[in-house]
């Protein structure tokens, strides 16, 4: 999520919140271990389209297709460490 977030940043997240386009979310990508932090794009008939902030690195819906709605685990409200701030839209 560079430049928005860096490795080691700590986030305050909200489980079960309804995502809105442009928000930073925690998502389970298909065929990938663990959870990822991505920017949510728009709803699709198959779920949500997700994107990365850095177009040269990472995985998003351009490689995997839309993710199911239940794969969006939480929304990120703000970064709490190292420099607290709200996560605004790009």
PyMOL Python script that loads the backbone (N, CA, C, O; Angstrom):
from pymol import cmd

cmd.read_pdbstr("""\
ATOM      1  N   UNK A   1       0.816  -1.202   0.000  1.00  0.00           N
ATOM      2  CA  UNK A   1       0.000   0.000   0.000  1.00  0.00           C
ATOM      3  C   UNK A   1       0.858   1.263   0.000  1.00  0.00           C
ATOM      4  O   UNK A   1       0.370   2.353   0.299  1.00  0.00           O
ATOM      5  N   UNK A   2       2.132   1.109  -0.336  1.00  0.00           N
ATOM      6  CA  UNK A   2       2.992   2.268  -0.470  1.00  0.00           C
ATOM      7  C   UNK A   2       2.436   3.139  -1.593  1.00  0.00           C
ATOM      8  O   UNK A   2       2.127   2.576  -2.643  1.00  0.00           O
ATOM      9  N   UNK A   3       2.286   4.393  -1.480  1.00  0.00           N
ATOM     10  CA  UNK A   3       2.810   5.315  -0.488  1.00  0.00           C
ATOM     11  C   UNK A   3       1.871   5.583   0.697  1.00  0.00           C
ATOM     12  O   UNK A   3       2.278   6.264   1.638  1.00  0.00           O
ATOM     13  N   UNK A   4       0.654   5.082   0.686  1.00  0.00           N
ATOM     14  CA  UNK A   4      -0.287   5.351   1.781  1.00  0.00           C
ATOM     15  C   UNK A   4       0.177   4.732   3.085  1.00  0.00           C
ATOM     16  O   UNK A   4       0.130   5.379   4.131  1.00  0.00           O
ATOM     17  N   UNK A   5       0.628   3.476   3.034  1.00  0.00           N
ATOM     18  CA  UNK A   5       1.092   2.755   4.217  1.00  0.00           C
ATOM     19  C   UNK A   5       2.457   2.159   3.945  1.00  0.00           C
ATOM     20  O   UNK A   5       2.814   1.891   2.798  1.00  0.00           O
ATOM     21  N   UNK A   6       3.215   1.955   5.009  1.00  0.00           N
ATOM     22  CA  UNK A   6       4.533   1.337   4.924  1.00  0.00           C
ATOM     23  C   UNK A   6       4.527   0.042   5.727  1.00  0.00           C
ATOM     24  O   UNK A   6       3.671  -0.141   6.592  1.00  0.00           O
ATOM     25  N   UNK A   7       5.471  -0.862   5.455  1.00  0.00           N
ATOM     26  CA  UNK A   7       5.618  -2.062   6.267  1.00  0.00           C
ATOM     27  C   UNK A   7       5.790  -1.661   7.724  1.00  0.00           C
ATOM     28  O   UNK A   7       6.564  -0.758   8.040  1.00  0.00           O
ATOM     29  N   UNK A   8       5.071  -2.330   8.602  1.00  0.00           N
ATOM     30  CA  UNK A   8       5.174  -2.049  10.028  1.00  0.00           C
ATOM     31  C   UNK A   8       4.155  -1.061  10.556  1.00  0.00           C
ATOM     32  O   UNK A   8       4.025  -0.916  11.771  1.00  0.00           O
ATOM     33  N   UNK A   9       3.424  -0.372   9.685  1.00  0.00           N
ATOM     34  CA  UNK A   9       2.370   0.532  10.153  1.00  0.00           C
ATOM     35  C   UNK A   9       1.296  -0.267  10.883  1.00  0.00           C
ATOM     36  O   UNK A   9       0.955  -1.375  10.469  1.00  0.00           O
ATOM     37  N   UNK A  10       0.768   0.286  11.952  1.00  0.00           N
ATOM     38  CA  UNK A  10      -0.306  -0.350  12.720  1.00  0.00           C
ATOM     39  C   UNK A  10      -1.603   0.369  12.418  1.00  0.00           C
ATOM     40  O   UNK A  10      -1.647   1.599  12.384  1.00  0.00           O
ATOM     41  N   UNK A  11      -2.669  -0.405  12.195  1.00  0.00           N
ATOM     42  CA  UNK A  11      -3.961   0.159  11.822  1.00  0.00           C
ATOM     43  C   UNK A  11      -5.018  -0.134  12.870  1.00  0.00           C
ATOM     44  O   UNK A  11      -4.998  -1.182  13.515  1.00  0.00           O
ATOM     45  N   UNK A  12      -5.939   0.800  13.032  1.00  0.00           N
ATOM     46  CA  UNK A  12      -7.150   0.566  13.803  1.00  0.00           C
ATOM     47  C   UNK A  12      -8.194   0.123  12.791  1.00  0.00           C
ATOM     48  O   UNK A  12      -8.503   0.859  11.854  1.00  0.00           O
ATOM     49  N   UNK A  13      -8.740  -1.079  12.974  1.00  0.00           N
ATOM     50  CA  UNK A  13      -9.695  -1.615  11.991  1.00  0.00           C
ATOM     51  C   UNK A  13     -11.043  -1.862  12.650  1.00  0.00           C
ATOM     52  O   UNK A  13     -11.151  -1.954  13.873  1.00  0.00           O
ATOM     53  N   UNK A  14     -12.062  -1.967  11.813  1.00  0.00           N
ATOM     54  CA  UNK A  14     -13.419  -2.256  12.277  1.00  0.00           C
ATOM     55  C   UNK A  14     -13.944  -3.462  11.512  1.00  0.00           C
ATOM     56  O   UNK A  14     -14.164  -3.408  10.302  1.00  0.00           O
ATOM     57  N   UNK A  15     -14.140  -4.563  12.259  1.00  0.00           N
ATOM     58  CA  UNK A  15     -14.681  -5.779  11.651  1.00  0.00           C
ATOM     59  C   UNK A  15     -16.155  -5.607  11.356  1.00  0.00           C
ATOM     60  O   UNK A  15     -16.878  -4.953  12.107  1.00  0.00           O
ATOM     61  N   UNK A  16     -16.597  -6.198  10.259  1.00  0.00           N
ATOM     62  CA  UNK A  16     -18.012  -6.243   9.933  1.00  0.00           C
ATOM     63  C   UNK A  16     -18.605  -4.951   9.419  1.00  0.00           C
ATOM     64  O   UNK A  16     -19.811  -4.890   9.181  1.00  0.00           O
ATOM     65  N   UNK A  17     -17.805  -3.919   9.238  1.00  0.00           N
ATOM     66  CA  UNK A  17     -18.318  -2.645   8.715  1.00  0.00           C
ATOM     67  C   UNK A  17     -18.582  -2.770   7.218  1.00  0.00           C
ATOM     68  O   UNK A  17     -17.925  -3.547   6.524  1.00  0.00           O
ATOM     69  N   UNK A  18     -19.529  -2.013   6.739  1.00  0.00           N
ATOM     70  CA  UNK A  18     -19.857  -2.021   5.311  1.00  0.00           C
ATOM     71  C   UNK A  18     -18.832  -1.160   4.581  1.00  0.00           C
ATOM     72  O   UNK A  18     -18.707   0.029   4.874  1.00  0.00           O
ATOM     73  N   UNK A  19     -18.095  -1.745   3.630  1.00  0.00           N
ATOM     74  CA  UNK A  19     -17.074  -0.964   2.920  1.00  0.00           C
ATOM     75  C   UNK A  19     -17.698   0.010   1.927  1.00  0.00           C
ATOM     76  O   UNK A  19     -18.780  -0.228   1.390  1.00  0.00           O
ATOM     77  N   UNK A  20     -16.996   1.103   1.698  1.00  0.00           N
ATOM     78  CA  UNK A  20     -17.386   2.079   0.682  1.00  0.00           C
ATOM     79  C   UNK A  20     -16.217   2.244  -0.279  1.00  0.00           C
ATOM     80  O   UNK A  20     -15.061   2.168   0.140  1.00  0.00           O
ATOM     81  N   UNK A  21     -16.495   2.466  -1.545  1.00  0.00           N
ATOM     82  CA  UNK A  21     -15.412   2.647  -2.505  1.00  0.00           C
ATOM     83  C   UNK A  21     -14.425   3.719  -2.044  1.00  0.00           C
ATOM     84  O   UNK A  21     -14.810   4.766  -1.524  1.00  0.00           O
ATOM     85  N   UNK A  22     -13.138   3.421  -2.253  1.00  0.00           N
ATOM     86  CA  UNK A  22     -12.074   4.333  -1.896  1.00  0.00           C
ATOM     87  C   UNK A  22     -11.472   4.087  -0.525  1.00  0.00           C
ATOM     88  O   UNK A  22     -10.415   4.636  -0.213  1.00  0.00           O
ATOM     89  N   UNK A  23     -12.126   3.266   0.312  1.00  0.00           N
ATOM     90  CA  UNK A  23     -11.624   3.007   1.662  1.00  0.00           C
ATOM     91  C   UNK A  23     -10.528   1.937   1.634  1.00  0.00           C
ATOM     92  O   UNK A  23     -10.466   1.117   0.719  1.00  0.00           O
ATOM     93  N   UNK A  24      -9.674   1.964   2.645  1.00  0.00           N
ATOM     94  CA  UNK A  24      -8.641   0.942   2.826  1.00  0.00           C
ATOM     95  C   UNK A  24      -9.278  -0.192   3.621  1.00  0.00           C
ATOM     96  O   UNK A  24      -9.924   0.046   4.642  1.00  0.00           O
ATOM     97  N   UNK A  25      -9.094  -1.434   3.147  1.00  0.00           N
ATOM     98  CA  UNK A  25      -9.732  -2.586   3.778  1.00  0.00           C
ATOM     99  C   UNK A  25      -8.720  -3.697   4.028  1.00  0.00           C
ATOM    100  O   UNK A  25      -7.647  -3.734   3.426  1.00  0.00           O
ATOM    101  N   UNK A  26      -9.087  -4.597   4.926  1.00  0.00           N
ATOM    102  CA  UNK A  26      -8.352  -5.836   5.151  1.00  0.00           C
ATOM    103  C   UNK A  26      -9.113  -6.912   4.399  1.00  0.00           C
ATOM    104  O   UNK A  26     -10.317  -7.073   4.598  1.00  0.00           O
ATOM    105  N   UNK A  27      -8.428  -7.647   3.540  1.00  0.00           N
ATOM    106  CA  UNK A  27      -9.103  -8.580   2.645  1.00  0.00           C
ATOM    107  C   UNK A  27      -8.331  -9.892   2.560  1.00  0.00           C
ATOM    108  O   UNK A  27      -7.107  -9.910   2.683  1.00  0.00           O
ATOM    109  N   UNK A  28      -9.043 -10.970   2.352  1.00  0.00           N
ATOM    110  CA  UNK A  28      -8.458 -12.292   2.101  1.00  0.00           C
ATOM    111  C   UNK A  28      -8.480 -12.504   0.592  1.00  0.00           C
ATOM    112  O   UNK A  28      -9.542 -12.691  -0.002  1.00  0.00           O
ATOM    113  N   UNK A  29      -7.294 -12.473  -0.025  1.00  0.00           N
ATOM    114  CA  UNK A  29      -7.202 -12.659  -1.479  1.00  0.00           C
ATOM    115  C   UNK A  29      -7.275 -14.142  -1.827  1.00  0.00           C
ATOM    116  O   UNK A  29      -6.744 -14.975  -1.093  1.00  0.00           O
ATOM    117  N   UNK A  30      -7.922 -14.477  -2.932  1.00  0.00           N
ATOM    118  CA  UNK A  30      -7.998 -15.880  -3.340  1.00  0.00           C
ATOM    119  C   UNK A  30      -6.609 -16.462  -3.616  1.00  0.00           C
ATOM    120  O   UNK A  30      -5.752 -15.799  -4.199  1.00  0.00           O
ATOM    121  N   UNK A  31      -6.403 -17.704  -3.190  1.00  0.00           N
ATOM    122  CA  UNK A  31      -5.164 -18.439  -3.450  1.00  0.00           C
ATOM    123  C   UNK A  31      -3.915 -17.758  -2.886  1.00  0.00           C
ATOM    124  O   UNK A  31      -2.817 -17.969  -3.400  1.00  0.00           O
ATOM    125  N   UNK A  32      -4.069 -16.940  -1.831  1.00  0.00           N
ATOM    126  CA  UNK A  32      -2.922 -16.288  -1.192  1.00  0.00           C
ATOM    127  C   UNK A  32      -3.053 -16.489   0.309  1.00  0.00           C
ATOM    128  O   UNK A  32      -4.151 -16.377   0.854  1.00  0.00           O
ATOM    129  N   UNK A  33      -1.948 -16.785   0.981  1.00  0.00           N
ATOM    130  CA  UNK A  33      -2.014 -16.986   2.430  1.00  0.00           C
ATOM    131  C   UNK A  33      -2.196 -15.667   3.174  1.00  0.00           C
ATOM    132  O   UNK A  33      -1.766 -14.618   2.693  1.00  0.00           O
ATOM    133  N   UNK A  34      -2.820 -15.713   4.324  1.00  0.00           N
ATOM    134  CA  UNK A  34      -2.933 -14.550   5.197  1.00  0.00           C
ATOM    135  C   UNK A  34      -3.897 -13.496   4.685  1.00  0.00           C
ATOM    136  O   UNK A  34      -4.703 -13.736   3.787  1.00  0.00           O
ATOM    137  N   UNK A  35      -3.788 -12.328   5.284  1.00  0.00           N
ATOM    138  CA  UNK A  35      -4.643 -11.191   4.939  1.00  0.00           C
ATOM    139  C   UNK A  35      -3.814 -10.111   4.267  1.00  0.00           C
ATOM    140  O   UNK A  35      -2.601 -10.036   4.463  1.00  0.00           O
ATOM    141  N   UNK A  36      -4.470  -9.276   3.475  1.00  0.00           N
ATOM    142  CA  UNK A  36      -3.813  -8.173   2.779  1.00  0.00           C
ATOM    143  C   UNK A  36      -4.561  -6.884   3.057  1.00  0.00           C
ATOM    144  O   UNK A  36      -5.751  -6.898   3.374  1.00  0.00           O
ATOM    145  N   UNK A  37      -3.860  -5.777   2.938  1.00  0.00           N
ATOM    146  CA  UNK A  37      -4.474  -4.454   3.050  1.00  0.00           C
ATOM    147  C   UNK A  37      -4.510  -3.865   1.647  1.00  0.00           C
ATOM    148  O   UNK A  37      -3.478  -3.717   0.992  1.00  0.00           O
ATOM    149  N   UNK A  38      -5.714  -3.533   1.201  1.00  0.00           N
ATOM    150  CA  UNK A  38      -5.913  -3.015  -0.156  1.00  0.00           C
ATOM    151  C   UNK A  38      -6.923  -1.886  -0.129  1.00  0.00           C
ATOM    152  O   UNK A  38      -7.571  -1.652   0.891  1.00  0.00           O
ATOM    153  N   UNK A  39      -7.061  -1.189  -1.240  1.00  0.00           N
ATOM    154  CA  UNK A  39      -8.080  -0.160  -1.390  1.00  0.00           C
ATOM    155  C   UNK A  39      -9.259  -0.777  -2.133  1.00  0.00           C
ATOM    156  O   UNK A  39      -9.083  -1.440  -3.155  1.00  0.00           O
ATOM    157  N   UNK A  40     -10.450  -0.555  -1.614  1.00  0.00           N
ATOM    158  CA  UNK A  40     -11.633  -1.152  -2.237  1.00  0.00           C
ATOM    159  C   UNK A  40     -12.102  -0.242  -3.369  1.00  0.00           C
ATOM    160  O   UNK A  40     -12.190   0.976  -3.213  1.00  0.00           O
ATOM    161  N   UNK A  41     -12.394  -0.848  -4.490  1.00  0.00           N
ATOM    162  CA  UNK A  41     -12.807  -0.089  -5.665  1.00  0.00           C
ATOM    163  C   UNK A  41     -14.309   0.063  -5.744  1.00  0.00           C
ATOM    164  O   UNK A  41     -14.872   1.019  -5.212  1.00  0.00           O
ATOM    165  N   UNK A  42     -14.952  -0.867  -6.401  1.00  0.00           N
ATOM    166  CA  UNK A  42     -16.393  -0.782  -6.616  1.00  0.00           C
ATOM    167  C   UNK A  42     -17.007  -2.165  -6.501  1.00  0.00           C
ATOM    168  O   UNK A  42     -16.325  -3.175  -6.677  1.00  0.00           O
ATOM    169  N   UNK A  43     -18.320  -2.204  -6.199  1.00  0.00           N
ATOM    170  CA  UNK A  43     -18.985  -3.509  -6.143  1.00  0.00           C
ATOM    171  C   UNK A  43     -19.138  -4.088  -7.544  1.00  0.00           C
ATOM    172  O   UNK A  43     -19.355  -3.361  -8.514  1.00  0.00           O
ATOM    173  N   UNK A  44     -19.023  -5.385  -7.628  1.00  0.00           N
ATOM    174  CA  UNK A  44     -19.141  -6.123  -8.877  1.00  0.00           C
ATOM    175  C   UNK A  44     -20.177  -7.220  -8.649  1.00  0.00           C
ATOM    176  O   UNK A  44     -20.485  -7.545  -7.502  1.00  0.00           O
ATOM    177  N   UNK A  45     -20.705  -7.777  -9.691  1.00  0.00           N
ATOM    178  CA  UNK A  45     -21.699  -8.846  -9.519  1.00  0.00           C
ATOM    179  C   UNK A  45     -21.124 -10.055  -8.784  1.00  0.00           C
ATOM    180  O   UNK A  45     -21.879 -10.832  -8.200  1.00  0.00           O
ATOM    181  N   UNK A  46     -19.801 -10.226  -8.804  1.00  0.00           N
ATOM    182  CA  UNK A  46     -19.141 -11.339  -8.123  1.00  0.00           C
ATOM    183  C   UNK A  46     -18.539 -10.953  -6.776  1.00  0.00           C
ATOM    184  O   UNK A  46     -17.926 -11.800  -6.126  1.00  0.00           O
ATOM    185  N   UNK A  47     -18.689  -9.711  -6.337  1.00  0.00           N
ATOM    186  CA  UNK A  47     -18.114  -9.273  -5.070  1.00  0.00           C
ATOM    187  C   UNK A  47     -17.605  -7.855  -5.165  1.00  0.00           C
ATOM    188  O   UNK A  47     -18.319  -6.968  -5.632  1.00  0.00           O
ATOM    189  N   UNK A  48     -16.372  -7.627  -4.726  1.00  0.00           N
ATOM    190  CA  UNK A  48     -15.756  -6.302  -4.744  1.00  0.00           C
ATOM    191  C   UNK A  48     -14.497  -6.300  -5.600  1.00  0.00           C
ATOM    192  O   UNK A  48     -13.738  -7.269  -5.613  1.00  0.00           O
ATOM    193  N   UNK A  49     -14.289  -5.218  -6.303  1.00  0.00           N
ATOM    194  CA  UNK A  49     -13.062  -4.992  -7.039  1.00  0.00           C
ATOM    195  C   UNK A  49     -12.100  -4.297  -6.085  1.00  0.00           C
ATOM    196  O   UNK A  49     -12.458  -3.268  -5.512  1.00  0.00           O
ATOM    197  N   UNK A  50     -10.905  -4.817  -5.897  1.00  0.00           N
ATOM    198  CA  UNK A  50      -9.933  -4.216  -4.996  1.00  0.00           C
ATOM    199  C   UNK A  50      -8.688  -3.812  -5.781  1.00  0.00           C
ATOM    200  O   UNK A  50      -8.341  -4.430  -6.787  1.00  0.00           O
ATOM    201  N   UNK A  51      -8.020  -2.757  -5.297  1.00  0.00           N
ATOM    202  CA  UNK A  51      -6.846  -2.238  -5.986  1.00  0.00           C
ATOM    203  C   UNK A  51      -5.723  -1.964  -5.006  1.00  0.00           C
ATOM    204  O   UNK A  51      -5.942  -1.864  -3.799  1.00  0.00           O
ATOM    205  N   UNK A  52      -4.541  -1.847  -5.531  1.00  0.00           N
ATOM    206  CA  UNK A  52      -3.363  -1.498  -4.736  1.00  0.00           C
ATOM    207  C   UNK A  52      -3.019  -0.037  -5.011  1.00  0.00           C
ATOM    208  O   UNK A  52      -3.344   0.488  -6.076  1.00  0.00           O
ATOM    209  N   UNK A  53      -2.368   0.617  -4.062  1.00  0.00           N
ATOM    210  CA  UNK A  53      -1.974   2.017  -4.270  1.00  0.00           C
ATOM    211  C   UNK A  53      -0.720   2.133  -5.117  1.00  0.00           C
ATOM    212  O   UNK A  53      -0.521   3.138  -5.799  1.00  0.00           O
ATOM    213  N   UNK A  54       0.131   1.108  -5.078  1.00  0.00           N
ATOM    214  CA  UNK A  54       1.373   1.122  -5.848  1.00  0.00           C
ATOM    215  C   UNK A  54       1.174   0.240  -7.079  1.00  0.00           C
ATOM    216  O   UNK A  54       1.116  -0.983  -6.950  1.00  0.00           O
ATOM    217  N   UNK A  55       1.071   0.828  -8.261  1.00  0.00           N
ATOM    218  CA  UNK A  55       0.789   0.029  -9.458  1.00  0.00           C
ATOM    219  C   UNK A  55       1.928  -0.890  -9.898  1.00  0.00           C
ATOM    220  O   UNK A  55       1.724  -1.752 -10.753  1.00  0.00           O
ATOM    221  N   UNK A  56       3.125  -0.721  -9.326  1.00  0.00           N
ATOM    222  CA  UNK A  56       4.260  -1.548  -9.752  1.00  0.00           C
ATOM    223  C   UNK A  56       4.491  -2.760  -8.859  1.00  0.00           C
ATOM    224  O   UNK A  56       5.298  -3.623  -9.206  1.00  0.00           O
ATOM    225  N   UNK A  57       3.804  -2.853  -7.715  1.00  0.00           N
ATOM    226  CA  UNK A  57       4.009  -3.977  -6.801  1.00  0.00           C
ATOM    227  C   UNK A  57       2.680  -4.471  -6.249  1.00  0.00           C
ATOM    228  O   UNK A  57       1.709  -3.719  -6.156  1.00  0.00           O
ATOM    229  N   UNK A  58       2.657  -5.733  -5.890  1.00  0.00           N
ATOM    230  CA  UNK A  58       1.492  -6.287  -5.207  1.00  0.00           C
ATOM    231  C   UNK A  58       0.505  -6.965  -6.140  1.00  0.00           C
ATOM    232  O   UNK A  58       0.719  -7.066  -7.348  1.00  0.00           O
ATOM    233  N   UNK A  59      -0.585  -7.425  -5.538  1.00  0.00           N
ATOM    234  CA  UNK A  59      -1.636  -8.158  -6.244  1.00  0.00           C
ATOM    235  C   UNK A  59      -2.960  -7.466  -5.972  1.00  0.00           C
ATOM    236  O   UNK A  59      -3.212  -7.028  -4.849  1.00  0.00           O
ATOM    237  N   UNK A  60      -3.808  -7.363  -6.989  1.00  0.00           N
ATOM    238  CA  UNK A  60      -5.139  -6.811  -6.811  1.00  0.00           C
ATOM    239  C   UNK A  60      -6.099  -7.490  -7.781  1.00  0.00           C
ATOM    240  O   UNK A  60      -5.768  -8.525  -8.360  1.00  0.00           O
ATOM    241  N   UNK A  61      -7.271  -6.922  -7.960  1.00  0.00           N
ATOM    242  CA  UNK A  61      -8.282  -7.551  -8.809  1.00  0.00           C
ATOM    243  C   UNK A  61      -7.899  -7.600 -10.278  1.00  0.00           C
ATOM    244  O   UNK A  61      -8.505  -8.345 -11.047  1.00  0.00           O
ATOM    245  N   UNK A  62      -6.914  -6.827 -10.676  1.00  0.00           N
ATOM    246  CA  UNK A  62      -6.453  -6.935 -12.065  1.00  0.00           C
ATOM    247  C   UNK A  62      -5.803  -8.296 -12.311  1.00  0.00           C
ATOM    248  O   UNK A  62      -5.790  -8.778 -13.443  1.00  0.00           O
ATOM    249  N   UNK A  63      -5.259  -8.926 -11.253  1.00  0.00           N
ATOM    250  CA  UNK A  63      -4.669 -10.252 -11.389  1.00  0.00           C
ATOM    251  C   UNK A  63      -5.633 -11.356 -10.949  1.00  0.00           C
ATOM    252  O   UNK A  63      -5.652 -12.430 -11.550  1.00  0.00           O
ATOM    253  N   UNK A  64      -6.428 -11.107  -9.914  1.00  0.00           N
ATOM    254  CA  UNK A  64      -7.252 -12.168  -9.325  1.00  0.00           C
ATOM    255  C   UNK A  64      -8.723 -12.087  -9.674  1.00  0.00           C
ATOM    256  O   UNK A  64      -9.457 -13.049  -9.446  1.00  0.00           O
ATOM    257  N   UNK A  65      -9.172 -10.982 -10.213  1.00  0.00           N
ATOM    258  CA  UNK A  65     -10.594 -10.760 -10.422  1.00  0.00           C
ATOM    259  C   UNK A  65     -11.220 -10.246  -9.128  1.00  0.00           C
ATOM    260  O   UNK A  65     -10.525 -10.093  -8.124  1.00  0.00           O
ATOM    261  N   UNK A  66     -12.522  -9.979  -9.145  1.00  0.00           N
ATOM    262  CA  UNK A  66     -13.174  -9.470  -7.942  1.00  0.00           C
ATOM    263  C   UNK A  66     -13.116 -10.484  -6.802  1.00  0.00           C
ATOM    264  O   UNK A  66     -13.094 -11.693  -7.034  1.00  0.00           O
ATOM    265  N   UNK A  67     -13.090  -9.977  -5.563  1.00  0.00           N
ATOM    266  CA  UNK A  67     -13.088 -10.856  -4.400  1.00  0.00           C
ATOM    267  C   UNK A  67     -14.514 -10.952  -3.864  1.00  0.00           C
ATOM    268  O   UNK A  67     -15.260  -9.975  -3.930  1.00  0.00           O
ATOM    269  N   UNK A  68     -14.904 -12.106  -3.338  1.00  0.00           N
ATOM    270  CA  UNK A  68     -16.248 -12.239  -2.771  1.00  0.00           C
ATOM    271  C   UNK A  68     -16.454 -11.248  -1.622  1.00  0.00           C
ATOM    272  O   UNK A  68     -15.499 -10.872  -0.942  1.00  0.00           O
ATOM    273  N   UNK A  69     -17.686 -10.835  -1.414  1.00  0.00           N
ATOM    274  CA  UNK A  69     -17.988  -9.865  -0.359  1.00  0.00           C
ATOM    275  C   UNK A  69     -17.538 -10.342   1.013  1.00  0.00           C
ATOM    276  O   UNK A  69     -17.109  -9.537   1.840  1.00  0.00           O
ATOM    277  N   UNK A  70     -17.632 -11.653   1.264  1.00  0.00           N
ATOM    278  CA  UNK A  70     -17.226 -12.153   2.583  1.00  0.00           C
ATOM    279  C   UNK A  70     -15.707 -12.221   2.742  1.00  0.00           C
ATOM    280  O   UNK A  70     -15.223 -12.522   3.833  1.00  0.00           O
ATOM    281  N   UNK A  71     -14.944 -11.949   1.680  1.00  0.00           N
ATOM    282  CA  UNK A  71     -13.484 -11.901   1.779  1.00  0.00           C
ATOM    283  C   UNK A  71     -12.999 -10.551   2.301  1.00  0.00           C
ATOM    284  O   UNK A  71     -11.841 -10.418   2.697  1.00  0.00           O
ATOM    285  N   UNK A  72     -13.882  -9.549   2.303  1.00  0.00           N
ATOM    286  CA  UNK A  72     -13.543  -8.252   2.891  1.00  0.00           C
ATOM    287  C   UNK A  72     -13.788  -8.382   4.387  1.00  0.00           C
ATOM    288  O   UNK A  72     -14.934  -8.390   4.838  1.00  0.00           O
ATOM    289  N   UNK A  73     -12.707  -8.483   5.154  1.00  0.00           N
ATOM    290  CA  UNK A  73     -12.769  -8.803   6.575  1.00  0.00           C
ATOM    291  C   UNK A  73     -13.082  -7.578   7.430  1.00  0.00           C
ATOM    292  O   UNK A  73     -13.869  -7.664   8.372  1.00  0.00           O
ATOM    293  N   UNK A  74     -12.470  -6.437   7.107  1.00  0.00           N
ATOM    294  CA  UNK A  74     -12.615  -5.242   7.945  1.00  0.00           C
ATOM    295  C   UNK A  74     -12.250  -4.007   7.131  1.00  0.00           C
ATOM    296  O   UNK A  74     -11.641  -4.111   6.067  1.00  0.00           O
ATOM    297  N   UNK A  75     -12.628  -2.840   7.641  1.00  0.00           N
ATOM    298  CA  UNK A  75     -12.162  -1.590   7.050  1.00  0.00           C
ATOM    299  C   UNK A  75     -11.139  -0.972   8.000  1.00  0.00           C
ATOM    300  O   UNK A  75     -11.239  -1.121   9.218  1.00  0.00           O
ATOM    301  N   UNK A  76     -10.163  -0.285   7.436  1.00  0.00           N
ATOM    302  CA  UNK A  76      -9.152   0.409   8.240  1.00  0.00           C
ATOM    303  C   UNK A  76      -9.660   1.822   8.511  1.00  0.00           C
ATOM    304  O   UNK A  76     -10.017   2.557   7.590  1.00  0.00           O
ATOM    305  N   UNK A  77      -9.683   2.187   9.788  1.00  0.00           N
ATOM    306  CA  UNK A  77     -10.167   3.508  10.170  1.00  0.00           C
ATOM    307  C   UNK A  77      -9.054   4.545  10.176  1.00  0.00           C
ATOM    308  O   UNK A  77      -9.232   5.663   9.694  1.00  0.00           O
ATOM    309  N   UNK A  78      -7.897   4.161  10.729  1.00  0.00           N
ATOM    310  CA  UNK A  78      -6.773   5.091  10.783  1.00  0.00           C
ATOM    311  C   UNK A  78      -5.487   4.320  11.055  1.00  0.00           C
ATOM    312  O   UNK A  78      -5.498   3.157  11.459  1.00  0.00           O
ATOM    313  N   UNK A  79      -4.395   5.007  10.821  1.00  0.00           N
ATOM    314  CA  UNK A  79      -3.091   4.454  11.188  1.00  0.00           C
ATOM    315  C   UNK A  79      -2.793   4.962  12.592  1.00  0.00           C
ATOM    316  O   UNK A  79      -2.897   6.161  12.851  1.00  0.00           O
ATOM    317  N   UNK A  80      -2.424   4.067  13.496  1.00  0.00           N
ATOM    318  CA  UNK A  80      -2.139   4.480  14.872  1.00  0.00           C
ATOM    319  C   UNK A  80      -0.643   4.504  15.184  1.00  0.00           C
ATOM    320  O   UNK A  80      -0.227   5.071  16.194  1.00  0.00           O
ATOM    321  N   UNK A  81       0.159   3.892  14.322  1.00  0.00           N
ATOM    322  CA  UNK A  81       1.600   3.902  14.524  1.00  0.00           C
ATOM    323  C   UNK A  81       2.293   3.779  13.187  1.00  0.00           C
ATOM    324  O   UNK A  81       1.827   2.977  12.377  1.00  0.00           O
ATOM    325  N   UNK A  82       3.338   4.479  12.879  1.00  0.00           N
ATOM    326  CA  UNK A  82       4.101   5.383  13.721  1.00  0.00           C
ATOM    327  C   UNK A  82       3.606   6.822  13.694  1.00  0.00           C
ATOM    328  O   UNK A  82       3.901   7.573  14.624  1.00  0.00           O
ATOM    329  N   UNK A  83       2.879   7.232  12.689  1.00  0.00           N
ATOM    330  CA  UNK A  83       2.382   8.605  12.603  1.00  0.00           C
ATOM    331  C   UNK A  83       0.870   8.550  12.506  1.00  0.00           C
ATOM    332  O   UNK A  83       0.335   8.356  11.415  1.00  0.00           O
ATOM    333  N   UNK A  84       0.168   8.713  13.615  1.00  0.00           N
ATOM    334  CA  UNK A  84      -1.296   8.592  13.581  1.00  0.00           C
ATOM    335  C   UNK A  84      -1.916   9.552  12.572  1.00  0.00           C
ATOM    336  O   UNK A  84      -1.561  10.729  12.512  1.00  0.00           O
ATOM    337  N   UNK A  85      -2.859   9.022  11.774  1.00  0.00           N
ATOM    338  CA  UNK A  85      -3.625   9.865  10.846  1.00  0.00           C
ATOM    339  C   UNK A  85      -4.754   9.053  10.251  1.00  0.00           C
ATOM    340  O   UNK A  85      -4.690   7.824  10.201  1.00  0.00           O
ATOM    341  N   UNK A  86      -5.790   9.745   9.800  1.00  0.00           N
ATOM    342  CA  UNK A  86      -6.905   9.087   9.116  1.00  0.00           C
ATOM    343  C   UNK A  86      -6.438   8.613   7.747  1.00  0.00           C
ATOM    344  O   UNK A  86      -5.544   9.206   7.143  1.00  0.00           O
ATOM    345  N   UNK A  87      -7.047   7.551   7.271  1.00  0.00           N
ATOM    346  CA  UNK A  87      -6.732   7.050   5.931  1.00  0.00           C
ATOM    347  C   UNK A  87      -7.781   7.609   4.981  1.00  0.00           C
ATOM    348  O   UNK A  87      -8.920   7.141   4.970  1.00  0.00           O
ATOM    349  N   UNK A  88      -7.417   8.582   4.204  1.00  0.00           N
ATOM    350  CA  UNK A  88      -8.354   9.242   3.311  1.00  0.00           C
ATOM    351  C   UNK A  88      -8.301   8.632   1.928  1.00  0.00           C
ATOM    352  O   UNK A  88      -7.405   7.853   1.603  1.00  0.00           O
ATOM    353  N   UNK A  89      -9.254   8.991   1.141  1.00  0.00           N
ATOM    354  CA  UNK A  89      -9.283   8.506  -0.248  1.00  0.00           C
ATOM    355  C   UNK A  89      -8.118   9.088  -1.024  1.00  0.00           C
ATOM    356  O   UNK A  89      -7.597  10.155  -0.702  1.00  0.00           O
ATOM    357  N   UNK A  90      -7.720   8.345  -2.068  1.00  0.00           N
ATOM    358  CA  UNK A  90      -6.647   8.839  -2.938  1.00  0.00           C
ATOM    359  C   UNK A  90      -7.159  10.008  -3.727  1.00  0.00           C
ATOM    360  O   UNK A  90      -6.421  10.584  -4.527  1.00  0.00           O
TER     361      UNK A  90
END
""", "prot")
cmd.dss("prot")
cmd.show_as("cartoon", "prot")
cmd.util.cbc("prot")
cmd.orient("prot")
